[in-house]
Structures are given as structure tokens and as C-alpha cells.
């Protein structure tokens, strides 16, 4: 009879891409990088970025999920904003790149009634991670960032890691660095 020990922990991945991000295999997925239909309320934008590791190398097999309010600050609700999905999923390519097409979210009320600046909740899944990483994407040109209660809790010198840079009138860049200098701020969930 052999003695059984504690099972060692396992990291997330490799992902079963044909189930979680099957578009690369020509199959329609349950989620996509198209978060809003063309008729959804709000200003259409594209968010592009890269996932990089502590050495600055691309992470080619990460999966990014986003959750957000629509242009009027409402989370998905089939009656009020049926054209808006609010949830998206994208895999990174061989160069660690990902992209989403969505609308710029409006400000949303916090639990205490205070207004939160327009933001997008971001989750990162990748090899070597035991749990998903959670962060927020804010927009660098948003005046409401000054009064956002969550952003205010982040040390001033680290806030830039949460700001998407405008690269065109309808596009933003948001890179996610998993560790090292310039590491993206991640929140406990």
C-alpha cells in the first residue's frame, strides 16, 4: 500500500483554446472581443494592448476578459441596453497582443453612491498563474479620474499602469505587465 500525500498546486493553463477562445479554430465562441454591437449607446472605441512578463517578453498564450458599463454607465440589462454585451474575451497572439471593440463606458455609481470614473474591469489568465489577476483600465484623458475612489487608493507613482493611452480619436493602448519594473497594479478579488 502506498501512502498518499498532498497534491501539489497546479498553474492555470495551458488553455483549452478550442473551448475558451475558439475563434482561432473557426468556431463561434460564447464570448468575443466584440463587446458592443454597432447600435450600442456610447462612443465606439478599440482597445489594443500586449501582455508581457517581467523580462519584457510577450506572453503568447494569455486570455483577457473584460467587464464594463455602457456609454451611459449602465451594466448589461436586456431591457435597457440589449445591444450591449458588457463582457468580452480575447486571447493573445504570438506577440502577446490582444484587442477589444467596445464603447467608452460612462461613470458608474459606487456602493456608497460616489461616482467612479469610466473604467473597465480586466482579468488576466496565463500560464504560471494560480489565480486570475484582476485590474482596472482607466482612460488617461478622463477628468473624473481625479475623484475616482479606487484610483485614489493606488500610490500616485503606480497609477500610470492603470491608464490606457489614447492612440487615435477612437483607440486606446493598454499594456499589461505581469511583474517587474512597471508592473500593472493588480487588485485582490
Secondary structure, DSSP 8 states (H G I E B T S, - for coil): -----------S-S--HHHHSGGGGT---SS-SB-B-TTSSS-EEEEEEEEE-TTS-B-TT-EEEEEE--TTS----TTT-TTB--EEEEE--TTSEEEEEEE----EE-TTS-EE-SEEEEEEE-TT-SS-EEEEEEETT-GGGGG-HHHHTS-GGGGGGGEEEEEETTEEE--EE-SSTT----B--
